[in-house]
Amino acid sequence: MIGLNLPKQEKLTLLCLGAHCDDIEIGCGASLLKLLRANPNIELHWQLFTSTPERKKEAMLGAERFGKHAKDLFVEIRDFRDGYLPYSGLEVKEAMQDIARRVKPDLVFTHYRHDLHQDHRKISELTWNSFRNHLILEYEIPKWDGDMGQPNTFIEIDQDTAREKVALLQEVYNSQQNKNWFTDDLFYSLMRIRGMECNAPSQLAEAFYTRKAVIQAS
């Protein structure tokens, strides 16, 4: 298996897109912690599309905790209605286009295109519509819909970072503690399964879907 690294340059710009206030952390939180530690020149843009007053406070804290190693952190949280993003398509697309005008990312994290949650699919669709010449990794969100697929890109996660991800999720998102799926073992077990699939030496990984990637030979 061939590994590829982010280029070592003066500044890297990373864009994270999430429909809901905990999506980014669940989908790629450990990868963010690892990438930000390894690359001290990352400018991190954290973009969320739905929120409530309570969840907005949690989301700000989540961005700060998971983005603590970024050189610069920029957080924007919009207040579109949860569950209705496809029905606010014009306004959501305008918001995504506004992001694309202001942010020029080297790497984009967004939702999986076949996610069964309608809000997630809409953000994935508009990501590809707005960022046509970028490296995009689509992350996965475990849920009762049963839409786990076969990802083709993996980021190995060490044991300490995996534990940190799970601990931060539980620390930040108190509003989710009543959900029977928001548990340590679920988050950890998914990383364990993906680690097995990519034969990670640490036994842990986060997984992504890459639709298109261009490899420079030089």
ABEGO torsion letter per residue (X at the ends): XBBBBBBBBABBBBBBBBABAAAAAAAAAAAAAAAAAABAABBBBBBBABBBAAAAAAAAAAAAAAAAABABBBBBBBABBBGAAAAAAAAAAAAAAAAAAABBBABBBBBBAABABAAAAAAAAAAAAABAABBBBBBBBBBAAGABBBBABBBBBBAAAAAAAAAAAAAABAAAAABAABBAAAAAAAAAAAAAAAGBAAGBBBBBBBABBBBBAX
